Amino acid sequence: MIGESFSASGALSLSAAAVAISRGFVPPTMNYREQDPECDLDYVINKARKKQIETALVTSADPYGNNTAIVIGRYT
């Protein structure tokens, strides 16, 4: 929703995931216009959905070939 920020996208994605976990919502899939009938995924179209999230996987890649992945979860 904010465009490509190259190497900072990992930090922004991690922040978004942490807020989604703490506030209990799933961020929307932006610019989703046409559903593929052969792909039956549950997309969150253009508006956030309230849902309790326990864990999130955040992946990131930069233009220089560096890739990262982290799993974060709700602290109990």
C-alpha positions in Angstrom: 0.0 0.0 0.0 3.0 2.3 0.3 4.9 1.2 -2.7 8.4 -0.3 -3.0 10.9 0.9 -0.4 13.6 -1.6 -1.4 15.8 -2.5 1.6 13.5 -0.9 4.1 10.5 -3.0 3.1 11.5 -5.8 5.5 11.4 -3.4 8.5 8.1 -2.0 7.3 6.6 -5.5 6.8 7.7 -6.6 10.2 6.1 -3.5 11.8 2.9 -4.1 9.9 2.8 -7.7 11.0 3.4 -6.8 14.7 0.6 -4.2 14.6 -1.8 -6.7 13.0 -1.0 -9.2 15.7 -1.4 -6.8 18.5 -4.6 -5.1 17.3 -6.3 -8.2 15.8 -6.8 -7.4 12.1 -5.7 -8.8 8.7 -4.5 -6.0 6.4 -6.2 -5.9 3.0 -4.9 -7.1 -0.4 -4.8 -3.9 -2.3 -5.7 -3.5 -6.0 -7.4 -6.9 -6.2 -9.9 -6.6 -9.0 -10.5 -10.0 -10.7 -10.9 -13.3 -9.0 -9.3 -16.4 -10.6 -11.9 -19.2 -10.4 -9.1 -21.8 -10.2 -7.6 -20.1 -7.1 -9.8 -20.5 -4.1 -7.8 -18.5 -1.6 -9.4 -16.3 1.1 -8.4 -12.9 0.0 -9.0 -9.8 2.2 -10.2 -7.4 -0.6 -9.6 -3.7 -0.2 -10.7 -3.5 3.5 -9.1 -4.9 6.6 -10.8 -7.8 8.4 -11.0 -8.2 12.2 -9.3 -11.5 13.2 -7.2 -12.7 16.1 -3.8 -13.5 14.7 -1.4 -15.7 16.7 1.6 -15.9 14.3 2.8 -14.3 11.1 5.5 -15.1 8.6 7.3 -12.0 7.2 9.6 -12.5 4.1 11.7 -9.9 2.4 14.0 -9.6 -0.6 16.1 -6.7 -1.7 17.4 -5.8 -5.2 20.9 -7.1 -4.2 19.8 -10.7 -3.7 19.5 -10.7 0.1 16.5 -12.6 1.4 15.2 -12.9 4.9 12.3 -14.6 6.7 11.1 -14.3 10.3 8.2 -15.8 12.2 6.7 -13.6 15.0 3.9 -14.5 17.3 1.6 -13.3 20.1 3.3 -13.3 23.5 1.2 -15.1 26.1 
